[in-house]
């Protein structure tokens, strides 16, 4: 596995980033100010955009694993890489996600714990209903992991 920091032409990765956040204008809000990491293992397997937030926190804004590479440990490897890169530079790593039976347990297995919710986030910020695992997402679940 090889992790690369992507500095130029970040929008070239938009097709995969849209798996992690399906509305392009939402991605545009954080892509330029965030660090984009790519995980390669015989090809591009995963991407992650992380921003530095107020108070010394870092936030995973987008974590996307190529469909053919899902459930093979690439998402967890990316989270661990991000945590190593942020350690010593901040207090917490945050992740905001929909209340989904796929993503919340994944983040919990990576050591995150729920620390808040943003009511109606997906209803207020997306121009279409967002579904995951057959469930319409409404609230954003905010999860935290100490660095």
Backbone as CSV, one residue per row, in Angstrom:
resi,resn,N_x,N_y,N_z,CA_x,CA_y,CA_z,C_x,C_y,C_z
1,UNK,0.847,-1.188,0.000,0.000,0.000,0.000,0.883,1.238,0.000
2,UNK,0.446,2.201,-0.770,1.156,3.479,-0.845,0.154,4.606,-0.675
3,UNK,0.459,5.529,0.229,-0.372,6.710,0.445,0.298,7.887,-0.241
4,UNK,-0.485,8.658,-0.972,0.027,9.839,-1.648,-0.822,11.035,-1.267
5,UNK,-0.162,12.168,-1.053,-0.867,13.426,-0.862,-1.070,14.037,-2.241
6,UNK,-2.288,14.387,-2.547,-2.636,14.969,-3.845,-2.789,16.476,-3.655
7,UNK,-1.943,17.243,-4.337,-1.986,18.704,-4.217,-2.577,19.376,-5.450
8,UNK,-2.364,18.785,-6.605,-2.813,19.393,-7.858,-3.947,18.577,-8.469
9,UNK,-4.770,19.273,-9.226,-5.837,18.615,-9.991,-6.724,17.721,-9.126
10,UNK,-7.090,18.212,-7.959,-7.918,17.423,-7.041,-9.253,17.032,-7.658
11,UNK,-9.773,17.877,-8.524,-11.078,17.586,-9.127,-11.030,16.415,-10.102
12,UNK,-9.833,16.013,-10.505,-9.707,14.811,-11.342,-10.210,13.572,-10.603
13,UNK,-10.262,13.652,-9.263,-10.680,12.528,-8.434,-12.171,12.585,-8.082
14,UNK,-12.871,13.530,-8.683,-14.281,13.734,-8.362,-15.140,12.476,-8.511
15,UNK,-14.968,11.657,-9.555,-15.835,10.470,-9.655,-15.798,9.576,-8.404
16,UNK,-14.624,9.380,-7.821,-14.546,8.565,-6.604,-15.012,9.356,-5.391
17,UNK,-14.675,10.640,-5.314,-15.120,11.455,-4.182,-16.646,11.500,-4.091
18,UNK,-17.326,11.411,-5.232,-18.792,11.434,-5.220,-19.391,10.194,-4.557
19,UNK,-18.607,9.150,-4.366,-19.096,8.002,-3.589,-19.173,8.336,-2.104
20,UNK,-18.273,9.193,-1.647,-18.246,9.567,-0.236,-19.161,10.737,0.092
21,UNK,-19.469,11.545,-0.906,-20.333,12.708,-0.732,-20.961,12.954,-2.094
22,UNK,-22.225,12.636,-2.248,-22.803,12.552,-3.581,-23.249,13.863,-4.197
23,UNK,-22.924,14.994,-3.575,-23.300,16.282,-4.161,-22.043,17.118,-4.389
24,UNK,-21.789,17.427,-5.657,-20.543,18.093,-6.043,-20.351,19.442,-5.366
25,UNK,-21.394,20.234,-5.216,-21.196,21.540,-4.595,-20.818,21.408,-3.114
26,UNK,-21.210,20.330,-2.468,-20.770,20.095,-1.087,-19.273,19.770,-1.066
27,UNK,-18.814,18.960,-1.998,-17.384,18.642,-2.092,-16.586,19.914,-2.359
28,UNK,-17.107,20.783,-3.213,-16.406,22.027,-3.540,-16.211,22.923,-2.326
29,UNK,-17.034,22.761,-1.300,-16.916,23.586,-0.089,-15.663,23.263,0.726
30,UNK,-15.141,22.042,0.593,-13.996,21.655,1.426,-12.787,21.141,0.655
31,UNK,-12.935,20.818,-0.602,-11.844,20.156,-1.323,-10.584,21.010,-1.393
32,UNK,-10.709,22.287,-1.733,-9.519,23.130,-1.869,-8.837,23.414,-0.532
33,UNK,-9.597,23.521,0.534,-8.982,23.818,1.836,-8.544,22.566,2.588
34,UNK,-8.900,21.410,2.060,-8.551,20.156,2.722,-7.332,19.494,2.120
35,UNK,-6.792,18.545,2.859,-5.722,17.687,2.365,-6.372,16.453,1.762
36,UNK,-5.971,16.121,0.540,-6.501,14.945,-0.145,-5.436,13.866,-0.154
37,UNK,-5.761,12.730,0.439,-4.876,11.564,0.424,-5.477,10.503,-0.472
38,UNK,-4.605,9.814,-1.193,-5.010,8.700,-2.043,-4.256,7.461,-1.593
39,UNK,-4.935,6.346,-1.577,-4.328,5.061,-1.234,-4.276,4.227,-2.510
40,UNK,-3.052,3.822,-2.857,-2.833,2.986,-4.038,-2.337,1.616,-3.593
41,UNK,-2.858,0.604,-4.234,-2.421,-0.775,-4.005,-2.755,-1.538,-5.288
42,UNK,-1.850,-1.450,-6.264,-2.147,-2.011,-7.574,-3.227,-1.219,-8.285
43,UNK,-3.358,0.040,-7.979,-4.380,0.939,-8.509,-4.959,1.774,-7.382
44,UNK,-5.722,2.783,-7.731,-6.354,3.654,-6.743,-7.434,2.874,-5.998
45,UNK,-7.317,2.821,-4.672,-8.281,2.068,-3.851,-9.184,2.972,-3.015
46,UNK,-8.625,4.092,-2.494,-9.409,4.933,-1.586,-8.899,6.364,-1.616
47,UNK,-9.794,7.283,-1.249,-9.478,8.697,-1.114,-10.020,9.194,0.215
48,UNK,-9.371,10.230,0.741,-9.863,10.859,1.965,-9.500,12.339,1.941
49,UNK,-10.474,13.190,2.238,-10.247,14.624,2.372,-10.392,14.971,3.845
50,UNK,-9.372,15.644,4.380,-9.358,16.029,5.796,-9.104,17.523,5.890
51,UNK,-9.883,18.196,6.724,-9.687,19.633,6.944,-9.232,19.877,8.373
52,UNK,-8.521,20.972,8.549,-8.149,21.414,9.890,-9.206,22.414,10.333
53,UNK,-9.799,22.150,11.474,-10.891,22.973,11.973,-10.434,23.773,13.200
54,UNK,-11.291,24.672,13.645,-10.984,25.470,14.832,-10.822,24.576,16.050
55,UNK,-10.036,25.026,16.980,-9.876,24.312,18.239,-8.924,23.132,18.153
56,UNK,-8.163,23.030,17.089,-7.184,21.961,16.990,-7.748,20.620,16.558
57,UNK,-8.944,20.632,15.996,-9.538,19.392,15.506,-9.276,19.233,14.011
58,UNK,-9.223,17.993,13.571,-9.185,17.659,12.155,-10.477,16.917,11.849
59,UNK,-10.988,17.087,10.630,-12.250,16.434,10.300,-12.154,15.698,8.968
60,UNK,-12.541,14.440,8.984,-12.685,13.678,7.753,-13.962,14.181,7.083
61,UNK,-13.801,14.828,5.944,-14.949,15.356,5.209,-15.445,14.362,4.171
62,UNK,-14.548,13.521,3.677,-14.920,12.581,2.630,-13.990,11.383,2.722
63,UNK,-14.547,10.221,2.817,-13.799,8.957,2.772,-14.515,8.081,1.756
64,UNK,-13.805,7.743,0.684,-14.412,6.968,-0.383,-13.490,5.822,-0.767
65,UNK,-14.056,4.642,-0.864,-13.326,3.442,-1.290,-13.957,2.968,-2.590
66,UNK,-13.112,2.696,-3.574,-13.600,2.209,-4.862,-14.488,0.988,-4.636
67,UNK,-15.604,0.900,-5.348,-16.555,-0.192,-5.106,-15.929,-1.586,-5.118
68,UNK,-15.023,-1.852,-6.041,-14.402,-3.181,-6.123,-13.405,-3.436,-5.000
69,UNK,-13.091,-2.384,-4.220,-12.112,-2.501,-3.138,-12.744,-2.423,-1.755
70,UNK,-14.062,-2.285,-1.694,-14.738,-2.156,-0.406,-14.700,-3.472,0.368
71,UNK,-14.709,-3.321,1.690,-14.718,-4.451,2.634,-13.434,-5.280,2.542
72,UNK,-12.328,-4.595,2.188,-11.031,-5.264,2.097,-9.982,-4.574,2.971
73,UNK,-10.413,-3.672,3.857,-9.508,-3.025,4.799,-8.923,-1.703,4.342
74,UNK,-9.261,-1.250,3.152,-8.693,0.005,2.654,-9.236,1.232,3.383
75,UNK,-10.505,1.223,3.727,-11.078,2.341,4.475,-10.426,2.476,5.842
76,UNK,-10.284,1.375,6.535,-9.638,1.385,7.857,-8.179,1.816,7.728
77,UNK,-7.478,1.322,6.707,-6.081,1.711,6.497,-5.975,3.217,6.269
78,UNK,-6.922,3.774,5.527,-6.903,5.218,5.284,-7.153,5.993,6.571
79,UNK,-8.117,5.562,7.375,-8.391,6.241,8.648,-7.144,6.212,9.542
80,UNK,-6.482,5.077,9.607,-5.269,4.980,10.436,-4.160,5.868,9.898
81,UNK,-4.017,5.947,8.590,-3.020,6.838,7.988,-3.317,8.290,8.355
82,UNK,-4.572,8.695,8.203,-4.973,10.059,8.539,-4.693,10.355,10.010
83,UNK,-5.032,9.430,10.894,-4.795,9.629,12.326,-3.298,9.815,12.607
84,UNK,-2.461,9.014,11.949,-0.997,9.168,12.129,-0.533,10.532,11.640
85,UNK,-1.065,10.986,10.516,-0.647,12.270,9.954,-1.092,13.444,10.820
86,UNK,-2.202,13.316,11.507,-2.747,14.409,12.325,-2.250,14.373,13.763
87,UNK,-1.779,13.226,14.222,-1.333,13.068,15.603,-0.219,14.068,15.911
88,UNK,-0.314,14.686,17.061,0.679,15.676,17.467,0.389,17.064,16.917
89,UNK,-0.569,17.180,16.039,-0.934,18.464,15.451,-2.318,18.917,15.887
90,UNK,-3.074,17.999,16.498,-4.429,18.309,16.925,-4.857,17.375,18.034
91,UNK,-6.019,17.665,18.605,-6.507,16.897,19.742,-7.430,15.755,19.320
92,UNK,-8.264,16.027,18.293,-9.267,15.034,17.911,-9.363,14.927,16.394
93,UNK,-9.808,13.754,15.967,-10.180,13.518,14.580,-11.690,13.329,14.575
94,UNK,-12.385,14.134,13.792,-13.830,14.088,13.715,-14.265,13.491,12.379
95,UNK,-15.456,12.959,12.349,-16.076,12.490,11.116,-17.573,12.744,11.234
96,UNK,-18.135,13.330,10.197,-19.576,13.533,10.140,-20.147,12.624,9.071
97,UNK,-21.186,11.904,9.398,-21.766,10.951,8.455,-23.261,10.826,8.711
98,UNK,-23.943,10.231,7.775,-25.360,9.970,7.972,-25.559,8.846,8.967
99,UNK,-26.743,8.812,9.543,-27.079,7.757,10.503,-27.404,6.496,9.715
100,UNK,-26.352,5.810,9.302,-26.480,4.653,8.431,-25.937,3.401,9.110
101,UNK,-26.585,2.261,8.881,-26.076,1.009,9.456,-24.776,0.545,8.793
102,UNK,-24.320,1.238,7.754,-23.036,0.904,7.126,-21.893,1.752,7.663
103,UNK,-22.111,3.064,7.751,-20.986,3.943,8.076,-20.752,4.141,9.571
104,UNK,-21.796,4.281,10.363,-21.585,4.496,11.799,-20.832,3.320,12.432
105,UNK,-21.231,2.066,12.188,-20.463,0.948,12.756,-19.017,0.891,12.247
106,UNK,-18.792,1.294,10.992,-17.421,1.334,10.475,-16.576,2.289,11.312
107,UNK,-17.051,3.507,11.500,-16.279,4.488,12.275,-16.114,4.043,13.728
108,UNK,-17.145,3.442,14.302,-17.018,2.933,15.675,-15.950,1.848,15.749
109,UNK,-15.869,0.990,14.758,-14.834,-0.053,14.730,-13.436,0.548,14.580
110,UNK,-13.369,1.781,14.070,-12.084,2.482,13.927,-11.763,3.334,15.157
111,UNK,-12.543,3.189,16.221,-12.242,3.892,17.470,-12.962,5.209,17.676
112,UNK,-13.926,5.541,16.831,-14.695,6.776,16.971,-15.900,6.526,17.871
113,UNK,-16.342,7.588,18.530,-17.550,7.544,19.354,-18.417,8.750,19.021
114,UNK,-19.720,8.555,19.050,-20.616,9.663,18.749,-20.452,10.773,19.773
115,UNK,-20.350,12.018,19.268,-20.221,13.168,20.166,-21.251,14.251,19.857
116,UNK,-22.109,14.014,18.880,-23.146,14.993,18.579,-23.903,14.643,17.321
117,UNK,-24.932,15.437,17.059,-25.749,15.289,15.852,-26.109,16.663,15.331
118,UNK,-26.190,16.754,14.022,-26.651,17.980,13.382,-28.005,17.660,12.759
119,UNK,-29.056,18.119,13.439,-30.424,17.793,13.042,-30.726,18.297,11.635
120,UNK,-31.320,17.421,10.833,-31.792,17.730,9.477,-30.696,18.192,8.515
121,UNK,-29.449,17.856,8.776,-28.335,18.299,7.940,-28.540,17.900,6.476
122,UNK,-28.897,16.662,6.234,-29.039,16.186,4.848,-30.283,16.765,4.180
123,UNK,-31.295,17.119,4.955,-32.486,17.750,4.402,-32.214,19.213,4.058
124,UNK,-31.404,19.878,4.878,-31.149,21.308,4.706,-30.035,21.628,3.719
125,UNK,-29.089,20.713,3.517,-27.897,21.041,2.728,-27.787,20.311,1.393
126,UNK,-28.644,19.379,1.122,-28.580,18.623,-0.133,-29.814,18.924,-0.964
127,UNK,-29.633,18.979,-2.287,-30.740,19.346,-3.166,-31.603,18.155,-3.567
128,UNK,-31.330,16.997,-2.966,-32.102,15.792,-3.259,-32.034,14.868,-2.043
129,UNK,-32.983,13.962,-1.898,-32.912,13.011,-0.786,-31.691,12.106,-0.941
130,UNK,-31.006,11.868,0.180,-29.818,11.011,0.190,-30.185,9.723,0.917
131,UNK,-29.904,8.599,0.258,-30.219,7.296,0.822,-28.948,6.477,0.965
132,UNK,-28.873,5.706,2.020,-27.793,4.741,2.205,-28.387,3.526,2.884
133,UNK,-28.080,2.359,2.342,-28.579,1.096,2.882,-30.104,1.113,3.011
134,UNK,-30.770,1.745,2.037,-32.224,1.770,2.027,-32.861,2.755,2.988
135,UNK,-32.049,3.579,3.633,-32.570,4.529,4.619,-32.283,5.955,4.145
136,UNK,-33.303,6.819,4.227,-33.061,8.226,3.904,-32.311,8.865,5.063
137,UNK,-31.224,9.549,4.721,-30.426,10.220,5.732,-31.043,11.576,6.035
138,UNK,-31.161,11.896,7.318,-31.665,13.201,7.736,-30.612,13.910,8.576
139,UNK,-30.309,13.366,9.750,-29.333,13.993,10.649,-27.914,13.551,10.323
140,UNK,-26.967,14.447,10.565,-25.560,14.067,10.489,-25.112,13.626,11.878
141,UNK,-24.502,12.457,11.943,-23.917,11.959,13.186,-22.473,12.436,13.208
142,UNK,-22.075,13.089,14.292,-20.700,13.561,14.432,-19.994,12.608,15.381
143,UNK,-18.879,12.070,14.903,-18.098,11.099,15.679,-16.711,11.668,15.948
144,UNK,-16.102,11.234,17.029,-14.812,11.768,17.449,-13.884,10.647,17.894
145,UNK,-12.614,10.854,17.618,-11.566,9.941,18.064,-10.397,10.786,18.541
146,UNK,-9.905,10.513,19.742,-8.761,11.248,20.253,-7.517,10.915,19.430
147,UNK,-6.714,11.957,19.216,-5.446,11.746,18.540,-4.379,11.562,19.588
